[in-house]
Amino acid sequence: MAFALTTTTPQTGVLAPAFSALKSAMRAVAIKRSYRATRRQLMALTEEGLADLGVSRGQIDRIALEAAIGSAHH
């Protein structure tokens, strides 16, 4: 599920801090969802499937986090 992070927010004024906080919270939720989805998909693979990708079970958390953070920048 894609999650758009591009929004138009006021850059100045009394509501700017609230919009900034909301945007940060939305980004955090998007990162968490992406991390969980990637981790779930990798954990579902067999040892052979992981080996085909050159991944060990011990690397899954790191890979999922890197993928989630990278996807939030796009």
N, C-alpha and C positions, 0 to 999 in steps of 0.2 A: 504494500500500500504506500503510495507516494504521499508526501506531506510537503506542501508548499510553505516555504519560509519567507518568501518575498512579499512584504507588505509595505504599505505606505503609512508611515507614522510621522507625527509632528516632531520636528527636530528641536523646536523651542517651545516655550510656554509651560504652563503649569501641569499639563498632562504628559509631557515628554518623559519624565521618569517612570510614570505608570506604564506607558506604551513600551518603553525600553525593558522594563521588568517582565511584561507580558511576552515580548518577543524572545527574551532569554528563556523564559519558562517553556514556551512552545518549542524552542530549539532543543532544550533538554529532553522534552517528551519525545521528540522525533529521534534523537540519538538513542534513547532507551529502547524505543520500539524497534529501530533498525538493529541494535545490538542483540536484542532478544530473538528476533526473527532469524538473523544470521547464525547465532549460536544454536538455536533449535534445529535449523537445517543441517548444520555440520554434525551435531550430536546424533542425528538420525542416520548418518552414513555408517556403513560397516567399516571395519578396520581396513579391508581391501579398498573400499572407496576412498577412504582418507589417504591411504598409501598412494593411490593413483594421482591424488592431488599434491602429494608430497607434504602432507600434514599429519602430525601426530595429535592424539587427544589432548595432550598437554598444551598444545598451541591454540586450541579452539577459542578460549576466552580472549587472548590477545588479538587474534585475527578478527574476531567479531567486533571487538572494541575499535580496532583500527578501521575496519570497514564502516562502522557506524559514524565515527568522527569524520572520516573522509567523505561520506555521503552527505553529511550535514553542511559541508562547505560548497556544495553544488546547488 
